[in-house]
């Protein structure tokens, strides 16, 4: 049976990895081109992966609802299932191991927007799978938080602390997330109309990351702090600074995502080992793996 998936945002980090993972699972992959008729693009597809996200948090209050309405309309017209990359903004600042049953009490404007977005999918009647993840780690360094924030000064031998170095944080290796999304798509008929599925990925502190890097690189790794003071000064005139500053609390909120539900649905799923994930943010020129230094990314990241 032919299975067809439409990737929204195919040039973004979510879209690229999703396209490869679905292709590896035998799906026919279509890419949506921005500005074209989404309903028409979705004609005949079985699944829509919504990788659309305004860059740099731009104008979320207007653009996220617009994207949501368009995706729901396209899914209704085609009968497709929507796979949505959820995040942890919904949960607020209460530490813990968050599950699909954790109360959603956002403390940020963006968190409230995400809660409203998911509520719109739930109310629409469109089958929706929210595969909820923490910070994405992209082995291709496409604007992920590991490479552009935590390791922004690693060339000088330092990690950058966005908050407490001992605060547990949830991370998701994008090739793993995409593979799980493709496997869930194959089982969509056995799922509820709306599924909230936490993707556990790996959880670790910045101190954990520093220890792994020191062992792999063979030298000490220092620590510096992110210049939040500068972002405070620039917030009135720089949208990205203002939006990032709003999420500062999360770096001081110890949290993880519980994988019980995902393991129940996909008992055979195995993610990439933590060491590989932790080292994925290193620039290629200092990566301890010779194959990676030569530009050979993991096999999944090369497919498609």
C-alpha positions as CSV (number, residue, x, y, z in Angstrom):
1,X,0.0,0.0,0.0
2,X,1.3,3.4,-1.0
3,X,1.8,5.8,1.9
4,X,2.3,9.5,1.2
5,X,3.4,12.2,3.6
6,X,3.4,16.0,3.1
7,X,6.3,17.8,4.9
8,X,5.5,21.4,5.8
9,X,8.7,23.3,6.2
10,X,10.9,20.9,4.3
11,X,14.0,23.0,4.4
12,X,13.9,23.4,8.2
13,X,15.5,21.1,10.7
14,X,12.3,19.3,11.5
15,X,11.2,18.9,7.9
16,X,14.6,17.7,6.6
17,X,14.9,15.0,9.2
18,X,11.2,14.0,8.9
19,X,11.5,13.6,5.2
20,X,14.5,11.3,5.5
21,X,12.9,9.2,8.2
22,X,9.7,8.7,6.3
23,X,11.5,7.9,3.1
24,X,13.6,5.3,5.0
25,X,10.3,3.7,6.2
26,X,9.1,3.4,2.6
27,X,6.8,6.5,2.4
28,X,6.4,8.7,-0.6
29,X,7.5,12.2,0.5
30,X,6.0,15.4,-0.8
31,X,7.4,18.8,0.1
32,X,5.1,21.8,0.7
33,X,6.2,25.1,-0.9
34,X,5.4,28.2,1.1
35,X,2.8,30.5,-0.5
36,X,1.1,27.7,-2.5
37,X,-2.3,26.2,-1.8
38,X,-1.9,23.9,1.2
39,X,-5.2,22.1,0.5
40,X,-4.1,21.3,-3.0
41,X,-0.6,20.2,-1.8
42,X,-2.3,17.8,0.7
43,X,-4.6,16.2,-1.8
44,X,-4.2,12.4,-1.5
45,X,-1.7,12.4,1.3
46,X,-2.1,10.2,4.4
47,X,0.0,12.2,6.9
48,X,1.0,15.9,7.2
49,X,4.1,16.7,9.3
50,X,3.9,20.3,10.4
51,X,7.4,21.5,10.5
52,X,6.3,25.2,10.0
53,X,7.5,27.6,12.7
54,X,8.1,31.3,12.4
55,X,11.9,31.9,12.6
56,X,13.3,33.6,15.7
57,X,9.9,33.5,17.4
58,X,8.7,36.1,15.0
59,X,5.1,37.3,15.6
60,X,3.9,34.0,17.1
61,X,0.6,35.5,18.3
62,X,-0.5,36.1,14.7
63,X,1.4,33.5,12.7
64,X,0.9,30.4,14.8
65,X,-2.9,30.6,14.7
66,X,-2.7,31.3,10.9
67,X,-0.6,28.2,10.3
68,X,-2.8,26.1,12.6
69,X,-5.9,27.1,10.6
70,X,-4.3,26.3,7.3
71,X,-3.0,22.9,8.4
72,X,-6.4,21.9,9.9
73,X,-8.1,22.9,6.7
74,X,-5.7,20.9,4.6
75,X,-6.0,17.9,6.9
76,X,-9.8,18.1,6.8
77,X,-9.8,18.3,3.0
78,X,-7.5,15.3,2.6
79,X,-8.4,13.2,5.6
80,X,-4.8,13.2,6.6
81,X,-3.3,12.7,10.1
82,X,-1.3,15.7,11.4
83,X,2.0,15.1,13.3
84,X,2.9,18.1,15.3
85,X,6.2,18.7,17.1
86,X,5.1,19.7,20.5
87,X,7.4,21.4,23.1
88,X,7.6,21.9,26.8
89,X,6.4,25.5,27.0
90,X,3.0,24.3,28.0
91,X,4.0,23.1,31.4
92,X,5.2,26.3,33.1
93,X,7.9,26.5,35.8
94,X,7.0,23.5,38.0
95,X,10.0,21.1,38.0
96,X,9.4,17.4,37.4
97,X,9.2,14.5,34.9
98,X,6.4,15.7,32.7
99,X,3.9,13.3,31.1
100,X,0.8,13.6,28.9
101,X,-1.2,14.0,32.2
102,X,0.9,16.8,33.6
103,X,-1.3,20.0,34.1
104,X,-0.5,22.6,31.4
105,X,-0.1,25.8,33.3
106,X,2.2,28.0,31.1
107,X,3.9,31.0,32.6
108,X,4.9,32.5,29.2
109,X,3.0,34.1,26.4
110,X,4.5,31.6,24.0
111,X,3.4,28.8,26.2
112,X,-0.2,30.0,26.2
113,X,0.0,30.3,22.4
114,X,1.1,26.7,22.2
115,X,-1.7,25.5,24.5
116,X,-4.2,27.3,22.4
117,X,-2.8,25.8,19.2
118,X,-3.0,22.3,20.5
119,X,-6.6,22.9,21.8
120,X,-7.5,24.0,18.2
121,X,-6.2,20.7,16.8
122,X,-8.1,18.7,19.5
123,X,-11.3,20.6,18.8
124,X,-11.0,20.3,15.0
125,X,-11.7,16.5,14.9
126,X,-8.6,16.1,12.7
127,X,-6.5,13.1,13.9
128,X,-3.5,14.8,15.5
129,X,-0.3,13.3,17.1
130,X,1.6,15.7,19.2
131,X,5.1,14.3,19.6
132,X,6.3,16.5,22.4
133,X,10.0,17.1,22.8
134,X,12.5,19.2,24.7
135,X,15.3,21.1,23.0
136,X,16.1,19.7,19.6
137,X,19.7,18.7,18.8
138,X,20.4,18.7,15.1
139,X,23.6,16.8,14.0
140,X,23.7,19.2,11.0
141,X,23.8,22.3,13.3
142,X,20.8,23.9,11.7
143,X,20.0,26.5,14.3
144,X,19.5,24.1,17.2
145,X,20.1,25.3,20.7
146,X,23.0,23.0,21.3
147,X,25.2,24.3,18.6
148,X,24.2,28.0,18.6
149,X,23.8,28.5,22.3
150,X,25.4,25.9,24.6
151,X,28.4,25.4,22.4
152,X,28.7,28.9,21.0
153,X,32.1,29.3,22.7
154,X,33.3,25.7,22.6
155,X,36.0,26.6,20.2
156,X,37.5,28.6,23.1
157,X,37.1,25.6,25.4
158,X,33.9,26.8,27.1
159,X,30.3,25.9,27.4
160,X,27.7,28.6,27.7
161,X,25.3,28.3,30.6
162,X,21.8,29.6,29.8
163,X,20.7,29.1,33.4
164,X,21.6,26.8,36.3
165,X,24.4,24.3,35.3
166,X,22.8,21.7,37.6
167,X,19.3,22.0,36.2
168,X,18.1,18.9,34.3
169,X,16.9,19.7,30.8
170,X,15.1,17.6,28.2
171,X,16.7,17.2,24.8
172,X,15.6,15.4,21.6
173,X,18.0,14.2,18.9
174,X,16.2,15.1,15.7
175,X,17.0,11.9,13.7
176,X,15.4,10.0,16.6
177,X,12.4,12.2,16.9
178,X,11.8,11.9,13.2
179,X,12.1,8.2,13.2
180,X,9.6,7.9,16.0
181,X,7.2,10.2,14.1
182,X,7.4,7.9,11.1
183,X,6.8,4.8,13.2
184,X,3.8,6.5,14.9
185,X,2.4,7.4,11.4
186,X,2.4,3.7,10.5
187,X,0.3,3.0,13.7
188,X,-2.0,5.9,13.4
189,X,-5.1,3.8,12.9
190,X,-4.7,2.3,16.3
191,X,-4.3,5.7,18.0
192,X,-6.9,8.1,19.4
193,X,-8.1,11.1,17.4
194,X,-5.8,13.3,19.6
195,X,-2.7,11.9,21.1
196,X,-0.2,13.7,23.3
197,X,2.9,11.6,23.3
198,X,6.0,12.8,25.2
199,X,9.3,12.0,23.5
200,X,11.8,11.3,26.3
201,X,15.0,11.7,24.3
202,X,17.7,12.3,26.8
203,X,17.8,14.5,29.9
204,X,21.0,15.9,31.3
205,X,22.5,18.9,33.1
206,X,25.1,21.2,31.7
207,X,27.5,19.7,34.2
208,X,26.8,16.3,32.7
209,X,27.5,17.6,29.3
210,X,30.8,19.2,30.4
211,X,31.9,15.9,31.9
212,X,31.2,14.0,28.7
213,X,33.0,16.6,26.6
214,X,36.0,16.6,28.8
215,X,36.3,12.8,28.6
216,X,35.9,12.9,24.8
217,X,38.2,15.8,24.1
218,X,40.8,15.0,26.6
219,X,41.0,18.5,28.2
220,X,39.1,20.6,30.6
221,X,36.1,22.5,29.5
222,X,35.2,25.8,31.1
223,X,31.9,27.5,31.6
224,X,30.7,31.0,30.8
225,X,27.3,32.6,31.2
226,X,24.9,33.7,28.5
227,X,24.7,37.5,28.2
228,X,21.2,37.9,29.4
229,X,21.9,41.4,30.6
230,X,22.5,42.4,26.9
231,X,19.3,40.8,25.8
232,X,17.5,42.7,28.6
233,X,18.9,46.0,27.3
234,X,18.0,45.1,23.6
235,X,14.6,43.7,24.3
236,X,12.7,46.9,23.5
237,X,14.2,47.1,20.0
238,X,15.1,43.4,19.1
239,X,12.3,40.9,18.9
240,X,14.5,37.8,19.2
241,X,16.1,39.2,22.4
242,X,12.7,39.9,23.9
243,X,11.3,36.5,23.0
244,X,14.3,34.5,24.2
245,X,14.3,36.5,27.5
246,X,10.8,35.4,28.2
247,X,11.9,31.7,28.1
248,X,14.9,32.2,30.5
249,X,12.9,30.6,33.3
250,X,13.0,27.2,31.6
251,X,16.8,26.9,31.9
252,X,16.4,27.2,35.7
253,X,13.5,24.7,35.8
254,X,14.7,21.1,36.2
255,X,12.6,18.8,34.0
256,X,12.5,15.7,31.9
257,X,9.9,14.1,29.6
258,X,8.5,10.7,30.7
259,X,8.8,8.0,28.0
260,X,6.2,5.5,29.4
261,X,3.6,6.2,26.8
262,X,6.0,6.2,23.8
263,X,7.4,2.9,25.0
264,X,3.9,1.4,25.3
265,X,3.1,2.4,21.7
266,X,6.5,1.8,20.2
267,X,8.1,-0.9,22.4
268,X,10.8,-1.6,19.7
269,X,12.0,2.0,19.4
270,X,15.6,2.6,20.5
271,X,17.1,6.1,20.5
272,X,20.7,7.1,19.8
273,X,23.0,6.7,22.8
274,X,23.5,9.7,25.0
275,X,27.2,10.2,24.3
276,X,26.6,10.5,20.6
277,X,23.8,13.0,21.2
278,X,25.9,15.1,23.6
279,X,28.8,15.3,21.1
280,X,26.5,16.1,18.2
281,X,26.7,19.9,18.9
282,X,30.5,20.0,18.5
283,X,31.9,21.8,15.5
284,X,33.2,19.2,13.0
285,X,36.8,20.5,13.3
286,X,37.0,19.5,16.9
287,X,34.8,16.5,17.0
288,X,36.7,13.5,18.4
289,X,35.1,11.1,15.9
290,X,37.3,11.1,12.8
291,X,34.3,10.1,10.6
292,X,32.3,13.1,11.8
293,X,35.3,15.4,11.4
294,X,35.5,14.3,7.8
295,X,31.8,15.4,7.3
296,X,30.3,11.9,7.5
297,X,27.1,12.4,9.6
298,X,25.2,9.5,11.0
299,X,23.6,7.3,8.4
300,X,20.1,8.4,9.1
301,X,21.1,12.0,8.6
302,X,22.4,11.2,5.1
303,X,19.4,9.3,3.7
304,X,16.9,10.8,1.3
